[in-house]
Amino acid sequence: MRKLTLGRSILLGAGILPLTAFAAETGFDVSDEPTPKKESSASAASIEVTSGVRYQGSSSALFGRYNGSPENGFYPFVGFDFGKKHPWDSGNTAYFDVTGTNLSSNSDRVLPNASAALSFGKQGSWGARLFYDNISYTQSLTFHTAHTETGSLLRGTPGGISLTGIALTNPPNATDTAISAAVANILTQRSIESQRDTFGASFSSRIATHWTFSSNFAHEHKTGTKENSLLQGTSTGINSATGNIIYFPEPIDYDTDRFTTSAGYKTREMQFQMTYSLSHFINNRLGIVVLDPFSSTTIRSVPLSATYSLPPSNFAHLLKAQFGYNFGGTTRLTATAAYGVQLQDASFVPQSTNPSIVIPPVPANSFDGEVQTYFASVMLTSRPLRALDFKASYSIDERNNQSPRFNYAPFLNDTASVSGINMNAPYSFQHQNANGELGYRPLSSARFVVGYTYDQYTRTFSATNLNRESTYYARMITQFASELTANLGVSYGKRTASNYFGDAAWIALGETFPTALDSLGLQHFFESARRRDEVKGELTWAPLPNLAMAVTGKFYRDHYDRSIFGMTHDRAVSINPDLSYSPVKSVDTHLFYSYERLSYRLADRVSVSGTGGTSQFYWSLAIPNTVHTVGASVDWQVDPNVKLGAAYIHQYGTTAFNQSGFATGSLGTSPWNYNVVPLPSNTSNLNSLNLHADFELTEDATMQLGYIYERFHSKDYLNAQLPTSPLYANAILGADGDPSYNVHVVTAAFRFRF
Amino acid sequence: VVAASEEPAEPTYTARGAQSCMKCHDQAPVTDILKSPHAVKGDSHSPFGQHDCESCHGPSDKHASSAPGYGAKRTLPEVSFVGPNVSSVEKRNAVCLNCHESAMRMDWVGSQHQNNNVACTSCHTLHAAKDPVLVKASQPEKCFTCHSEQRAQSFQSSHHPIREGKVVCSDCHNPHGSPGPRLLKETSINDTCYTCHADKRGPFLWEHESVRENCVNCHLPHGSTRARLLKERPPYLCMNCHSNGGHNASPYSASNLPTGTAQVDARAVSARMLARGCVNCHSQIHGSNSPGGSFFTR
């Protein structure tokens, strides 16, 4: 039976999916109602052009994050699809297809979100494809900064921003207020956005009866800026007269080349494929020198700028072999082996540009980093009897970091080097996995599965060098009738961490006071002992040909039994009912609801020593994130020439911070008894309505109209934070502000077929 | 894996192939397959280069030629993909794997989807000029039919551009099976992420262990209500591992917001409660290549 899905209407309902994509990729008839016309053997050639205009009523970085239209205004666009395929029975296998989607430009961007492709070849012999794709990303339209993307100060070196006398107290003193006012004068607002342009080509051919060859190459240029920040000055943060946090637009100027070539052999019994791939990432900038807007003061012996490294250029080579063999139709063996090398040898940027300190020599001018990766897996599946099947698999995945290890003088900022981490740790990991599974079918419509998985992780320079995890699971996959299916799975896993010693990780880095950082009781959740319980289920029921219902659900919880501090528990629940109903043949409706709750529990302790002795403050925090999503859509084929649709999405999310604490010790309750005031809950609220109508004016012309109203409301304590404040006068924040938006979008397009 | 007892019977194909079928099955969407790559007579590797419709539906001479008697039902084709007489999932999939058990489908047998009785035709539409699941704009709807949790996550404020049609599920996942985790195309989670985020690949001089080991230690790739697809927001995300000492152990709360009340040393505001929290200073949290970057600040 036809399972109605929420599908495209809901995607459009979000108001984001470009209308040209909709027009280019689907026929007018989205239902499965037969078209009453005879199929001819005529050549299948088609030219389809879609042209239209989109008007967006207001600007929003979040609404337009990926679609290239964050600003309000008119956005004309064009799309086309021109293809030819010879009649199926002609014997001619040549074909070609040219498509273009969202071809447009505006004053700020060229081809935002556009894509185009040309495919041609002779089916069964060879095929080639040339393509272009653009992904734009808008992070902010209201980023506050004093800097350009080259690190210089936008309005020149400011005068009068002296941190002398700064107190950063509450309430602020007069100097705090004066500095903040001076900072405000050097700030500007700008957008933070980037764009990926990818060009590429691929080719495939059948080089012999059982052999195929394929190769593809893509070059991506990514340009723009991203929001970043750094610590300047001589201290660690904002609670200091000599340290600052500066937000600045980090320049993006990347080129990435990707090349893959493979040869495959295939018969019914045996398949084999060998693949080589290369990824070469080039950052055209090694680093950025960010001028310090607070350096005009003469009282501070701080540098005028900070040198900040940017992501280093790197190579990744990978050679992979895959093998599959069928033994008589009931047993199959597959194996994969891969070897990779990741290299990075970009030149170092200077540790500091501070002329007043002696820069210690570095062991080399570049890192000469090398990571070797190994992967191997083998899997045997068999169904020796009608009612019995089994699976056994093993895999090993290793990251072997061969990079050199040296001492480096550590810098937190641009003062003299500090104590602490001074030796790099080239982390290596190995993960082995073994799995055995037995399936039994008491009936043709029911399968019961039990299995066991063993995972082993080994690491270097880590708090634990060995994790072992055993997971036991059982599943039931049943089809009670053609219209009713139910799946249920449960699992229990237990992970151990051998000789967990948190300080070991710090000692490996040369840290000299590790016990102050990771003493007994704190364990990193991703490598600590853990118990996991998990349940997953799915039920689908289609009692009528025009009615289908489904519900999926998932629950898991993790207990980190040895963790007293840090993350001690996490859990997740999701329930997702879904209903599709077609009251009459021409109307499809869909309704879904989704509930998701992720929660994390964190515990911690602060020790404080004073003249009266030592006190400890114990505190805990539970963070439940809950999201409700409701979606509804209806599509109505009014008559053969008119189709109407509507979709609505509502999503409400909330994050709570349930925090509490208490003090013990001889210092008493004041002033070390921290005043823990729970944070206000953050909420987000999305309402999205999409209306669309398609009118087939003639057999070759269709008019498409669309209207979107989308409202997003965010309540978050971060939204109110200002770029500068007397309370943090030595910091400059990006302060993007409230991402809430209220957007109306009207779209009109015509699609012509020639 | 198909049980031995379901081996196909002795083949008996119709004499005229698709011409026989189209005597009755002459309407869309059945005939839409003629616009697809499966229907290319000149390509001996395509179904229509072999036995036309019967390459997939099985030898069906009886179905095509023997008219049923009064009140009797017509003999069914060997393999039916839809309708009340639909063949078993194994039988349907065996038809597809007959040609497609190679390259990215090599690991289908034993994969999560195969284990859950998913048919190839549950996702793929053969009788169409373009299979919707192979088209960027329409692929997610097909995946979301079953993966409804991911559908809801795609609407969260921080998400990959799936709603926008620029990234699709198959950019990261191989639904046909994978030797790696979570049906990923690459053999590890991080290598999958590095496909697009090669700037995070390194190797870096200063590495952050949890980052190197697994991106999803901190990120939720399908969507999050926190910025940057984060599981939690800093400083709490960071404090899951960095606690119990130093400035990363303090009970940061509303007291430490700009609107908070005076706390230790009469300072109200903590840098960890502003903007990106810990990352304000430790902004090279994915790794640093500066000799002075051991604290991920340069």
Chai-1 contact restraints between the chains, C-beta under 6 A:
chainA,res_idxA,chainB,res_idxB,connection_type,confidence,min_distance_angstrom,max_distance_angstrom,comment,restraint_id
A,T5,B,E141,contact,1.0,0.0,6.0,A-B,restraint_1
A,T5,B,T145,contact,1.0,0.0,6.0,A-B,restraint_2
A,G7,B,E141,contact,1.0,0.0,6.0,A-B,restraint_3
A,R8,B,E141,contact,1.0,0.0,6.0,A-B,restraint_4
A,L11,B,R163,contact,1.0,0.0,6.0,A-B,restraint_5
A,A14,B,R163,contact,1.0,0.0,6.0,A-B,restraint_6
A,I16,B,R163,contact,1.0,0.0,6.0,A-B,restraint_7
A,I16,B,E164,contact,1.0,0.0,6.0,A-B,restraint_8
A,L17,B,G165,contact,1.0,0.0,6.0,A-B,restraint_9
A,A21,B,A137,contact,1.0,0.0,6.0,A-B,restraint_10
A,A21,B,G165,contact,1.0,0.0,6.0,A-B,restraint_11
A,E25,B,V135,contact,1.0,0.0,6.0,A-B,restraint_12
A,E25,B,A137,contact,1.0,0.0,6.0,A-B,restraint_13
A,E25,B,S138,contact,1.0,0.0,6.0,A-B,restraint_14
A,P34,B,Q27,contact,1.0,0.0,6.0,A-B,restraint_15
A,P34,B,A28,contact,1.0,0.0,6.0,A-B,restraint_16
A,T35,B,A28,contact,1.0,0.0,6.0,A-B,restraint_17
A,K38,B,D26,contact,1.0,0.0,6.0,A-B,restraint_18
A,E39,B,T31,contact,1.0,0.0,6.0,A-B,restraint_19
A,E39,B,L34,contact,1.0,0.0,6.0,A-B,restraint_20
A,A44,B,K35,contact,1.0,0.0,6.0,A-B,restraint_21
A,Y66,B,P161,contact,1.0,0.0,6.0,A-B,restraint_22
A,Y66,B,E164,contact,1.0,0.0,6.0,A-B,restraint_23
A,Y66,B,K166,contact,1.0,0.0,6.0,A-B,restraint_24
A,N67,B,E164,contact,1.0,0.0,6.0,A-B,restraint_25
A,W88,B,L34,contact,1.0,0.0,6.0,A-B,restraint_26
A,W88,B,A39,contact,1.0,0.0,6.0,A-B,restraint_27
A,W88,B,K41,contact,1.0,0.0,6.0,A-B,restraint_28
A,W88,B,F48,contact,1.0,0.0,6.0,A-B,restraint_29
A,D89,B,K41,contact,1.0,0.0,6.0,A-B,restraint_30
A,G91,B,K41,contact,1.0,0.0,6.0,A-B,restraint_31
A,G91,B,G42,contact,1.0,0.0,6.0,A-B,restraint_32
A,N92,B,G42,contact,1.0,0.0,6.0,A-B,restraint_33
A,T93,B,V40,contact,1.0,0.0,6.0,A-B,restraint_34
A,T93,B,G42,contact,1.0,0.0,6.0,A-B,restraint_35
A,T93,B,D43,contact,1.0,0.0,6.0,A-B,restraint_36
A,Q123,B,V40,contact,1.0,0.0,6.0,A-B,restraint_37
A,Q123,B,D43,contact,1.0,0.0,6.0,A-B,restraint_38
A,G124,B,D43,contact,1.0,0.0,6.0,A-B,restraint_39
A,G124,B,H45,contact,1.0,0.0,6.0,A-B,restraint_40
A,I135,B,K166,contact,1.0,0.0,6.0,A-B,restraint_41
A,T169,B,A266,contact,1.0,0.0,6.0,A-B,restraint_42
A,N170,B,A262,contact,1.0,0.0,6.0,A-B,restraint_43
A,N170,B,A268,contact,1.0,0.0,6.0,A-B,restraint_44
A,N228,B,S283,contact,1.0,0.0,6.0,A-B,restraint_45
A,S229,B,N280,contact,1.0,0.0,6.0,A-B,restraint_46
A,S229,B,S283,contact,1.0,0.0,6.0,A-B,restraint_47
A,L230,B,S283,contact,1.0,0.0,6.0,A-B,restraint_48
A,L231,B,C281,contact,1.0,0.0,6.0,A-B,restraint_49
A,L231,B,T297,contact,1.0,0.0,6.0,A-B,restraint_50
A,G237,B,A271,contact,1.0,0.0,6.0,A-B,restraint_51
A,I238,B,A271,contact,1.0,0.0,6.0,A-B,restraint_52
A,N239,B,R267,contact,1.0,0.0,6.0,A-B,restraint_53
A,I245,B,N280,contact,1.0,0.0,6.0,A-B,restraint_54
A,T256,B,A198,contact,1.0,0.0,6.0,A-B,restraint_55
A,G264,B,S102,contact,1.0,0.0,6.0,A-B,restraint_56
A,G264,B,A103,contact,1.0,0.0,6.0,A-B,restraint_57
A,K266,B,S102,contact,1.0,0.0,6.0,A-B,restraint_58
A,Q271,B,S102,contact,1.0,0.0,6.0,A-B,restraint_59
A,Q271,B,M106,contact,1.0,0.0,6.0,A-B,restraint_60
A,Q273,B,A103,contact,1.0,0.0,6.0,A-B,restraint_61
A,S279,B,A198,contact,1.0,0.0,6.0,A-B,restraint_62
A,F281,B,A198,contact,1.0,0.0,6.0,A-B,restraint_63
A,Y308,B,R298,contact,1.0,0.0,6.0,A-B,restraint_64
A,S309,B,S288,contact,1.0,0.0,6.0,A-B,restraint_65
A,S309,B,N289,contact,1.0,0.0,6.0,A-B,restraint_66
A,S309,B,S290,contact,1.0,0.0,6.0,A-B,restraint_67
A,P311,B,D199,contact,1.0,0.0,6.0,A-B,restraint_68
A,P312,B,N289,contact,1.0,0.0,6.0,A-B,restraint_69
A,N314,B,R201,contact,1.0,0.0,6.0,A-B,restraint_70
A,Q322,B,M106,contact,1.0,0.0,6.0,A-B,restraint_71
A,G324,B,M106,contact,1.0,0.0,6.0,A-B,restraint_72
A,G329,B,V2,contact,1.0,0.0,6.0,A-B,restraint_73
A,T330,B,V1,contact,1.0,0.0,6.0,A-B,restraint_74
A,T330,B,A4,contact,1.0,0.0,6.0,A-B,restraint_75
A,R332,B,V1,contact,1.0,0.0,6.0,A-B,restraint_76
A,R332,B,V109,contact,1.0,0.0,6.0,A-B,restraint_77
A,T334,B,D107,contact,1.0,0.0,6.0,A-B,restraint_78
A,T336,B,P179,contact,1.0,0.0,6.0,A-B,restraint_79
A,A338,B,T187,contact,1.0,0.0,6.0,A-B,restraint_80
A,Q342,B,P203,contact,1.0,0.0,6.0,A-B,restraint_81
A,Q344,B,G202,contact,1.0,0.0,6.0,A-B,restraint_82
A,Q344,B,P203,contact,1.0,0.0,6.0,A-B,restraint_83
A,F348,B,P291,contact,1.0,0.0,6.0,A-B,restraint_84
A,V349,B,S290,contact,1.0,0.0,6.0,A-B,restraint_85
A,Q351,B,P291,contact,1.0,0.0,6.0,A-B,restraint_86
A,Q351,B,G292,contact,1.0,0.0,6.0,A-B,restraint_87
A,V362,B,P291,contact,1.0,0.0,6.0,A-B,restraint_88
A,F367,B,L205,contact,1.0,0.0,6.0,A-B,restraint_89
A,G369,B,P203,contact,1.0,0.0,6.0,A-B,restraint_90
A,V371,B,P203,contact,1.0,0.0,6.0,A-B,restraint_91
A,F375,B,T187,contact,1.0,0.0,6.0,A-B,restraint_92
A,S377,B,P179,contact,1.0,0.0,6.0,A-B,restraint_93
A,M379,B,G110,contact,1.0,0.0,6.0,A-B,restraint_94
A,T381,B,V1,contact,1.0,0.0,6.0,A-B,restraint_95
A,T381,B,V109,contact,1.0,0.0,6.0,A-B,restraint_96
A,T381,B,G110,contact,1.0,0.0,6.0,A-B,restraint_97
A,R383,B,V1,contact,1.0,0.0,6.0,A-B,restraint_98
A,R383,B,A3,contact,1.0,0.0,6.0,A-B,restraint_99
A,R386,B,A3,contact,1.0,0.0,6.0,A-B,restraint_100
A,R386,B,S5,contact,1.0,0.0,6.0,A-B,restraint_101
A,K391,B,G110,contact,1.0,0.0,6.0,A-B,restraint_102
A,D397,B,S188,contact,1.0,0.0,6.0,A-B,restraint_103
A,S403,B,P203,contact,1.0,0.0,6.0,A-B,restraint_104
A,Y408,B,P291,contact,1.0,0.0,6.0,A-B,restraint_105
A,P410,B,S294,contact,1.0,0.0,6.0,A-B,restraint_106
A,F411,B,G292,contact,1.0,0.0,6.0,A-B,restraint_107
A,L412,B,F295,contact,1.0,0.0,6.0,A-B,restraint_108
A,L412,B,T297,contact,1.0,0.0,6.0,A-B,restraint_109
A,I421,B,S294,contact,1.0,0.0,6.0,A-B,restraint_110
A,N424,B,L205,contact,1.0,0.0,6.0,A-B,restraint_111
A,N424,B,W206,contact,1.0,0.0,6.0,A-B,restraint_112
A,Y427,B,E207,contact,1.0,0.0,6.0,A-B,restraint_113
A,Y427,B,E209,contact,1.0,0.0,6.0,A-B,restraint_114
A,Y427,B,R212,contact,1.0,0.0,6.0,A-B,restraint_115
A,F429,B,E213,contact,1.0,0.0,6.0,A-B,restraint_116
A,I477,B,N117,contact,1.0,0.0,6.0,A-B,restraint_117
A,A516,B,G245,contact,1.0,0.0,6.0,A-B,restraint_118
A,L517,B,G245,contact,1.0,0.0,6.0,A-B,restraint_119
A,L517,B,G246,contact,1.0,0.0,6.0,A-B,restraint_120
A,S519,B,N244,contact,1.0,0.0,6.0,A-B,restraint_121
A,L522,B,S243,contact,1.0,0.0,6.0,A-B,restraint_122
A,L522,B,N244,contact,1.0,0.0,6.0,A-B,restraint_123
A,H524,B,C241,contact,1.0,0.0,6.0,A-B,restraint_124
A,F525,B,N240,contact,1.0,0.0,6.0,A-B,restraint_125
A,F526,B,S210,contact,1.0,0.0,6.0,A-B,restraint_126
A,F526,B,N217,contact,1.0,0.0,6.0,A-B,restraint_127
A,T552,B,S148,contact,1.0,0.0,6.0,A-B,restraint_128
A,F565,B,S243,contact,1.0,0.0,6.0,A-B,restraint_129
A,F565,B,N244,contact,1.0,0.0,6.0,A-B,restraint_130
A,G566,B,N240,contact,1.0,0.0,6.0,A-B,restraint_131
A,G566,B,C241,contact,1.0,0.0,6.0,A-B,restraint_132
A,G566,B,S243,contact,1.0,0.0,6.0,A-B,restraint_133
A,M567,B,N240,contact,1.0,0.0,6.0,A-B,restraint_134
A,S574,B,E149,contact,1.0,0.0,6.0,A-B,restraint_135
A,N576,B,S148,contact,1.0,0.0,6.0,A-B,restraint_136
A,N576,B,E149,contact,1.0,0.0,6.0,A-B,restraint_137
A,D578,B,S148,contact,1.0,0.0,6.0,A-B,restraint_138
A,S594,B,A152,contact,1.0,0.0,6.0,A-B,restraint_139
A,Y600,B,E232,contact,1.0,0.0,6.0,A-B,restraint_140
A,L602,B,Y236,contact,1.0,0.0,6.0,A-B,restraint_141
A,L602,B,M239,contact,1.0,0.0,6.0,A-B,restraint_142
A,D604,B,S243,contact,1.0,0.0,6.0,A-B,restraint_143
A,D604,B,A249,contact,1.0,0.0,6.0,A-B,restraint_144
A,R605,B,N244,contact,1.0,0.0,6.0,A-B,restraint_145
A,V606,B,A249,contact,1.0,0.0,6.0,A-B,restraint_146
A,V606,B,S250,contact,1.0,0.0,6.0,A-B,restraint_147
A,W619,B,P251,contact,1.0,0.0,6.0,A-B,restraint_148
A,I623,B,E232,contact,1.0,0.0,6.0,A-B,restraint_149
A,T629,B,A152,contact,1.0,0.0,6.0,A-B,restraint_150
A,T629,B,F155,contact,1.0,0.0,6.0,A-B,restraint_151
A,Q651,B,F155,contact,1.0,0.0,6.0,A-B,restraint_152
A,G653,B,T225,contact,1.0,0.0,6.0,A-B,restraint_153
A,Q659,B,S253,contact,1.0,0.0,6.0,A-B,restraint_154
A,G661,B,P251,contact,1.0,0.0,6.0,A-B,restraint_155
A,Y674,B,P251,contact,1.0,0.0,6.0,A-B,restraint_156
A,N675,B,S255,contact,1.0,0.0,6.0,A-B,restraint_157
A,V676,B,P251,contact,1.0,0.0,6.0,A-B,restraint_158
A,V676,B,S253,contact,1.0,0.0,6.0,A-B,restraint_159
A,V677,B,S253,contact,1.0,0.0,6.0,A-B,restraint_160
A,V677,B,A254,contact,1.0,0.0,6.0,A-B,restraint_161
A,V677,B,S255,contact,1.0,0.0,6.0,A-B,restraint_162
A,L679,B,A254,contact,1.0,0.0,6.0,A-B,restraint_163
A,S684,B,S157,contact,1.0,0.0,6.0,A-B,restraint_164
A,S684,B,T225,contact,1.0,0.0,6.0,A-B,restraint_165
A,Y717,B,L257,contact,1.0,0.0,6.0,A-B,restraint_166
A,Q721,B,L274,contact,1.0,0.0,6.0,A-B,restraint_167
A,S725,B,P258,contact,1.0,0.0,6.0,A-B,restraint_168
A,L727,B,P258,contact,1.0,0.0,6.0,A-B,restraint_169
A,L727,B,V269,contact,1.0,0.0,6.0,A-B,restraint_170
A,Y728,B,V269,contact,1.0,0.0,6.0,A-B,restraint_171
A,L733,B,A275,contact,1.0,0.0,6.0,A-B,restraint_172
